[in-house]
Amino acid sequence: MGPAPGARAGSGQVLDPHARLDPGRVPQADPRTARAQRRRVRHRSRRAGGDRVHRRAPQGRRLPVPAPSRRPGQQSAGQCPSRAFGDPGQKGARRRPQRDSPPEATTIVGSQLGGSEAPLAIEARDLEKAFRIPTNRVDSIKERIVRPLASREVRVLRALDGVSFDIRQGEFFGIVGRNGSGKSTLLKLLASIYRADAGKIRMAGRLAPFIELGVGFNMDLTARENVVLNGVMMGLTPRETRERLDAVIEFAELEEFVDLKLKNYSSGMLIRLAFSVMLQADADVLLIDEVLAVGDASFQQKCADAFHQMKAAGKTIVLVTHEMSTVEEYCHRAMLIAGGKIQCIGDPDEVGRRYLRLNFEKGAQPSALAAAQGSDEVSLIDARIEDRDGVGLTNSEHGSKLRVRVTLAILRDSPGMAVGFIVADADGTAVFQFGTPVTDEEGELLELAKGSRVTVTAEIENLLVPGRYFVHCGVTRSTGGAALYVHDCLDFVVYGGPPTTHGLVSLPSLISADVEVGSTR
């Protein structure tokens, strides 16, 4: 015999199905069932409110805030998967009024994707991050026991202060800045390694970070096991990671070491493996720090080819680097950060020029000699690079005039000497050389007496392509042989000029082309 109509299985109580028609009767349910229903209701309410953003009220209450209005070309939360970090729902988070545009201090310069209406891949608003650094250290256990309640003085280091920007899907976005400007901190906020003190980040799609060497690797596991582990951490299934294992190992060129524990790998092998895992994850958004610079030449070429392929495939890539040539070659837009704030954002060429000016501002102290350089015959006591007005500088714009000036002290009588210079790039390749013998007004070689000083000035037209260069100085005797040679006595940076990825100098040229209509020969 089945249960009576209206009976709840396992409840131990029979309810009349028509009782709800009688307003005077209220059915009495099992208390355990009521508690279960309340739990389900709370669970549904939490799920329904998971995407809502709250702001902490001044009195400590949490009040709902309407979702920000959607701008043209921007997808809503229901149109693409997104995630938000640093919301006030997290403990200790602070909120500032939301802004739909970068701060007023940010300079917007022209960009290649300025008019793009592609959906947003990354949206960052009012990001703040600070670190508390103790100023008084406790150096011993005894001091900790004797002074357990001693106050610890701290200073606050503000790494990011009100950073706001947007990155659209398919955009190659570069972030540049001096060491300590907040670039890596920003990248770690985007990767959810750090949590913002205030602000909001929304990201669409699957993320693959490549920030620090060895992050996510277990050094006691083999390369094969770490590939599977990292693939799962990036959102792939174990089956998908095993299917891509051979491609990962082949790209990293580690076929012979696939079953070797990572603690026995060199740093170069770890980088190749980490970069290969990131590529095979096939993520929508890739975060790449400047750790790629430590790879060998062949691997860097592989990375360059991979960058071109990812750019052609429409991947969203955020690249932090100091190499402006890389930014100018790959990036659609770039952003300059200084002191935790955005200085300018937009065209990579303009951002690069401002970055170099920030690094090597005009009027800064010229590069100092590491030590007194010389021999028993002659000594180099001063070297500097100047502009036409004699102001020392450490950077020079392409196409401008610059002067190389050195001062030599003669330590013993000399029948004559010549002074020469070699300009080399950062790889040590000599670009050009120039020099002169020390002569009088009539062009006769001068005999130099002990205690005299010789100042040699050379004015050159800067036709070098952007990059860093070094000046070597040498002194030769008139009778033959070197009296002095100083390696890297000066260094300077060239910025601006026509974009180029080949060669070391940009010589002026006049090119013409003749077309004969209708001819196939």
Beta strands, then each sheet from edge to edge (+ up, - down):
strand 1: 54-56
strand 2: 62-64
strand 3: 82-85
strand 4: 107-108
strand 5: 120-134
strand 6: 154-168
strand 7: 172-176
strand 8: 198-204
strand 9: 207-210
strand 10: 285-288
strand 11: 316-320
strand 12: 333-338
strand 13: 341-346
strand 14: 373-374
strand 15: 378-386
strand 16: 395-397
strand 17: 401-410
strand 18: 417-425
strand 19: 430-437
strand 20: 453-461
strand 21: 467-477
strand 22: 482-495
sheet 1: 1+ 2-
sheet 2: 3+ 8- 5+ 6-
sheet 3: 4+ 13+ 12- 7- 11- 10- 9-
sheet 4: 14+ 15- 17+ 20-
sheet 5: 16+ 22+ 21- 18+ 19-
end
